[in-house]
């Protein structure tokens, strides 16, 4: 990127602003006007996502590590092998895919877990997921 080019988030923001304030109002027909406005909304969301991408990735990495440690502590109680392996996978991979797999396995093992343990594991996972949603709301609002 040379000194004259804008970062992608700012470029998309400018395009979105042009669609909303210049192009959309200049269009007389309802459908194209609506399309210009909706395109601007999508570009604004994408611009925000790009703006926060690195910061959010760093936060998520830290939160995944903390989640993993918390799950291991909670899981010190006797867990079924498949559930214990899913917790270990979260610790090894530290990504959202391993968390998704853990949730599936947690629900599959619900009938054999004591209710308190199930609620503790699920509650901790929900706390992590809520934090992800909150971060996404920064650029989706």
N, C-alpha and C positions, 0 to 999 in steps of 0.2 A: 504494500500500500504506500503510495507516495504521499507527500505532505498535503496535497490538494484534495485527496479523496476523504470522504466521511466514513466513520465506522459504520458497519452494516445497520446497527440499531438506529443511528441517527438518520441514515439514508432512508430507511423504511418509514421512519417517523415523518420525514419531509414529504415523502410520496403520499402517505396517509392524509396528511394535512392538506395537500393539494387536491386530493380526491374529495375531501369533505368541504373545503372552502372555495375551490375554484371550479373543478370539473363537475362535481355533482350539481351545484347550483346553476351551472350553465346548461345543463341538460333539461329539456322540457318534458320528455316522456317519463312516466312514473317508473316503469320497469328499469330502464337504464340508470335512472337517478338512484333508485334503491340499490342497484348492483354496485354503483360507485360508493355509496355510503357503506354497504356491507363489506366491500373490499377494503375500505379504509379501516374498519373495525378489526378485520383479520390482520392487516398489516401492523396496526398499533399493538395488538397482542403479540405478534411475532417480534416486533421491535423490542418490546419489554422483555420477552423471553431471552432474546439475544443479549440484552443489556445486563441481565442478572445471571446469565448462564454460568460463568466461572465461579462467582460468589456462591450461588446455590449448590453447585457441584461440590465445592469445598465443605460447605455446611452439611450436605447429605453424607459425604464420606465420614465426617466426624460422628454424625448421628448414627450411621450404620455401625461404626465401631462400638459406640456406647450401647446401642441396642444389642449387639452381639454379646458383649460382656454381661449385660443384664439378663439376657436369655440363658446364658450359661449358668449364672448364679441361681436363677429361678429353677432351671432344669437340673440342679444338683440332686433334687429329689429323683427318685427312680422314674424314668420315663420309658415308654415303649421304644424299642430300638429304632423304628422308622422315624419317630419324633426326635429322638436324640440325634440321629444322623442329619435330620433337617436343620436342627439348631447348629450343629457343627458345620453344615454347608453354609449357613449364613455367615458364620465366623470365618470360614475359608474364602468365600467369594465376595462378601461385603457388597452385594448389589441387590437391586429391587427384585430381580428374578428369583433369587434364593429366598427372599422374604415372602413372595407370592407362593412359592412351593411350600414353605413352612406353614402358611395359613391353611392351605389345602390339607396338608398332613395333620395339622392340629385339629381341624374339624373331623377328619376321618377317625382320629383317635379320641374324640370327645366321649364316646360311650365308655371307654376304659379308664379315663382320667377322673381324678376327684375334681369336683366342681370348682373348688378354690384354686387349684393348680391351673386348670383350664382358663379361668377368669384372669389369673395373674399373667399368664403368657399372652392371652389375647389382649388384655388391657395394655400391656407394654408395647405390643405391636401396633395397636391403635394409636398410642401416643406418638410413635414414629410416623405413622401414616398421616396423622393430623398435622404434624409439622410440615410434611411435604405439601399438603393441601394449602396450608397457610402461605408457604413460599410461592406457590403457583398463583395465589390470589394477588400477590404483589404486581404481577403483570397482566392479570386477567380482569382487573377491576375497571 
